[in-house]
Amino acid sequence: MRNAVLFSVAYVALVGPAFGGISLGTAETFAVLGASTVTNTGATKIKGNLGVSPGTAVVGFPPGKVLIGAIYAGDAYAAKAQADLTTAYNSLAGMPCGTNLTGQDLGGLTLTPGVYCFNSSAQLTGPLVLDFLGSTTGTFVFQIGSTLTTASSSTVSYTNCTKHCAVYWQVGSSATLGTGTKFTGNILALASITLTTNVEILCGRALALTGAVTMDTNEVFFMGSLTPPPAYMTGRGQIQVPKPNSAQPDATGAGEASFAFVGNAPAKGTFFDYLNYVTGVHVYGLINDIEVIATHPDGSPRAVQFTGTCHSSLPQCFFSGTLEKSAEQGGADQFGVTVTGRLAEARSLRMTSTAQTAIY
């Protein structure tokens, strides 16, 4: 049981060890994410994806509008976001408490980066200022044992934030933001989130793990990225190539070429290795760039194109490869390669064999 500490001054500073940032994973792309339902009344505006899982009901869009992003209702992408949200929630809940504010209203305080906890409920009446002190890595975490409630016209604002302003509200049950509240930060509520009339979350998210998100003429702008790049790609296998003297890159034949690659994977190396057993062309070198060129309906990468430079021991050349994952579980993937410069090779996309490929 944490001991309650009451403060008689309006400025609270935390001095303690720094802690790393929290990743929301796929949930990073969502401004609003519910579990059972997402319901709206009035002209709500959302910037960021809106989703629900395992429920399927999204009600009130229109008149609500998703200005940037899409709606994911009960699909695989929303399910993945919920799984990543649970991981993030547990990480936040497991952080050591730096300052216990149990029993104190957040209104009127100015806080500096740190972990703040409430044994039970938390209340905000009036203004709360989060002072980042000019730090580029400062993070605020609020651990709330039960409910988070704000009074009408309350505010959460930032000051001295120079780069990434990370604020997380880990709520043990439900969050309710009162009429006209102007809020900032990511709300991760174990149960439900209610945004009453004219609430604005202008730099944050409303993410509910097990219950509903309910809105009424709100603005929720997540200030994030809708299409984060894949962390890495990896694969190996073989493709059919034509016998010599065929100038057609898409021609078939009885010959084979092998390929292997690992791209943009920390501590695992970044390379491409290609050998055409028919012509003898062998290319290997560093991958310099990876681009997602197609996605599955759930938003995950379906095809990537990577480019790079051949190893210095080879004649000067450049390569590009395209990997396309099958839409069917266990289906065959496709791979194609182009090599230019003093070495030359061109092979269109073709089915792979003995392949083990992945795009993350």
Summary of the structure (lengths in Angstrom):
residues: 360
radius of gyration: 25.5
end to end distance: 40.8
largest distance: 85.8
contacts: 1222
relative contact order: 0.12
helix: 6%
strand: 50%
